[in-house]
Amino acid sequence: MPELFQVVTVDVANQRLGEHLAPLQRVEHVALLDALDRTTAQDLHSPAPLPAFARSTMDGFAVRAADTYGASEGLPAYLTLIGEAPMGRPPDLVVGSGEAVRVHTGGMLPAGSDAVVMVENTQALDARMIEVVRPVAIGENVIPIGEDVAPGALLFPRGHRLRPQDIGGLAGVGLASVPVAARPRVAILATGDEVVPAEQEPQPGQIRDINTYTVATIIKRAGGVPLPAGIAPDDIDLLRRMARAALAEADMLLISAGSSVSTRDMTAQVIGELGQPGVLVHGVSIHPGKPTILAVADGQPVFGLPGNPVSTLVACDLFVAPALRQLLGSAPLPPWQMVQARLTHNVASIPGREDFVPVRLETRADGLWAEPIFGKSNLIYTVAHADGMLHVPLDRAGLYANDPVAIRLF
Amino acid sequence: MPELFQVVTVDVANQRLGEHLAPLQRVEHVALLDALDRTTAQDLHSPAPLPAFARSTMDGFAVRAADTYGASEGLPAYLTLIGEAPMGRPPDLVVGSGEAVRVHTGGMLPAGSDAVVMVENTQALDARMIEVVRPVAIGENVIPIGEDVAPGALLFPRGHRLRPQDIGGLAGVGLASVPVAARPRVAILATGDEVVPAEQEPQPGQIRDINTYTVATIIKRAGGVPLPAGIAPDDIDLLRRMARAALAEADMLLISAGSSVSTRDMTAQVIGELGQPGVLVHGVSIHPGKPTILAVADGQPVFGLPGNPVSTLVACDLFVAPALRQLLGSAPLPPWQMVQARLTHNVASIPGREDFVPVRLETRADGLWAEPIFGKSNLIYTVAHADGMLHVPLDRAGLYANDPVAIRLF
């Protein structure tokens, strides 16, 4: 018999599970162009300064700044042009007092110079002499060595998910291969005598598996490798055998529990037997998604997901994706990934539970509006036709039309 | 000689380019689990109703609703239990007047029944007889055929980017293979005598290629296939030859222009010669990113991107990603993908240009705050250490501390 569990809040549920989870210790080294959206497996420090030499930020002339002090349209400084700095190799010229060298944007400053005069602030008198009509300070129009990154500087902490500009930054300091956390393998087991794979033609009374496809792609997006493990019939011995086999190949197991009470009890029992400490949470104060199960089997997280498609989406967002981030050693999602909108209709809720309602978003002249989609949580197209999810907090008995609300985008 | 172009606004630039672009006509059929983030290549209609049979949403008893009318705790309705509906196949029972059949959540309703009484509202008198203490209406606790999706209904229009719940929805109606737009191939050509690949040890005066890596991963994220095409030296004949070869293999070409005026002019000239109508925009009223080039060569979009890493990021976001969406036949990004924050410091700008400033975000007790990162646009780590980009509109001379602002998240 399953134990009787008390319904807990989302925070309590995640805290109970989180205490048992630790980042996986598997590290992969991937080429830069394959590192997008991967999570760094260690602090990355710069092996070199960027730039490695002082560079001009302008087309102009490398000079000694002191030679330009006081220069103006009426009283220009006259400098002798001794040559041009090449791109891609060090200039073999030395700028002496009263001398200038032509430089291009990005070019290396010649020895002796300490500033660059923009070409717009000069006039060529002849091939050997220029007038400078505005003074420059030391370092003006120059990127000094290490201004972008100092050698040894922390580029990204461990657990950082790499974005395009981060990949560019790593290229800049020559980290052409990056140590990233291996993608956690997540086994997904569907259940139910009535469930058949999507590609199969269902007979009367049968339905196609929806949750395996939704969950697998959520896992992919969150940085894991989904391992669909088939569909278990409503038979506890078979379910137990399939769950054990799936977990043995994976870092995490998701069982899409059946929707009836008897199959949910069976799922809870099987999950409880998979390893220690077993079921930590059975029932969360959310709607939809209340019958979610959070468990740990000998260090591996195991979830019993509600059978309904919308409940599954909510449970994955609230519990599965954060657990996956913990296995990746990745920081929690920043709290600002929500958009603010105003509500078009009243939304009822019950104090003491968090409600999640799919919404359509609409930009009107006076801002962004969220229109709730009141569908049953067993209809997948209520979320397939939504732009995001409205969250009704635990302590509210509902929200009113015109209330400002936060929406998590899909 | 390059023509003299006038600086135009972002909207004008995109409009000029957009008029010449059309969705690519290449379609691929991919398995559902590979369809995440792909773009539908045609309107998808449902081949079947979902569900295909009337299903119970509760554990309980299938009945004729009329038999329960007026039932209460004090005056229950008595029904004869004639059996149990199996999961996964049609029940062979017919519910007659005064009869009930046990059903599980998700199970198929037996013929003759038109509603389900929740088990909580019944009491078993013996193995053959139940009491019903609350009436049900016709259709109560039942999902009728096609409630989720009617046969022939539009599931997703052409140009829809598929999310996890959409993949689940397609599974539900048996669309196990999806027609999606082929990923546009985007050639990326770096330029500059001073630029070497990231894995190469630069000599004095040389710098590693940053932009190819940033741009390639932006393209990947936007749904294209990046094709790095090497680094062209500052030699117009070689640049021309490499640009032609790269464009011949691709649907779009990005040339990361050098940062000096002379190499930018060279890039503009080569782009202008690639095909008709040639350069459409040379210079946009943005900072950073002003020297961006938008062109079309015989139907293929070609971009000259500014050499600076931050400018490149801005130009890709404003021009390249929207063009890629056009090739995919995908709708423009919805306008609500920005978060609202308040500004920690004044930000100066110049009326008549749009400014983009990297910001760090911070959640404080009174909401979300954006702290501008005032770095030079040639420092990649100003964006690598940012959470998003602040936009200063065209008509503003700057923004003040405490102003509400919209931030595009990275």
Interface residues (C-beta under 8 A of the other chain):
Chain A: L32 L33 L36 D37 L50 P51 A52 F53 R55 T57 D59 P86 M87 G88 R89 P90 P91 H104 T105 G106 G107 M108 I143 E147 D148 V149 L155 F156 R163 P164 Q165 D166 I167 G168 G169 L170 A171 G172 V173 G174 L175 A176 G192 D193 E194 V195 A198 E199 E201 P202 Q203 P204 G205 Q206 I207 R208 D209 I210 N211 T212 Y213 T214 V215 A216 T217 I218 K220 R221 P226 P228 D234 G258 S259 S260 V261 S262 T263 G307 P309 L313 P334 P335 W336 Q337 M338 V339 Q340 A341 L361 T363 L368 K376 N378 L379 I380 Y381 V383 A384 A386 D387 L409 F410
Chain B: L32 L33 L36 D37 L50 P51 A52 F53 R55 T57 D59 P86 M87 G88 R89 P90 P91 H104 T105 G106 G107 M108 I143 E147 D148 V149 L155 F156 R163 P164 Q165 D166 I167 G168 G169 L170 A171 G172 V173 G174 L175 A176 G192 D193 E194 V195 A198 E199 E201 P202 Q203 P204 G205 Q206 I207 R208 D209 I210 N211 T212 Y213 T214 V215 A216 T217 I218 K220 R221 P226 P228 D234 G258 S259 S260 V261 S262 T263 G307 P309 L313 P334 P335 W336 Q337 M338 V339 Q340 A341 L361 T363 L368 K376 N378 L379 I380 Y381 V383 A384 A386 D387 L409 F410
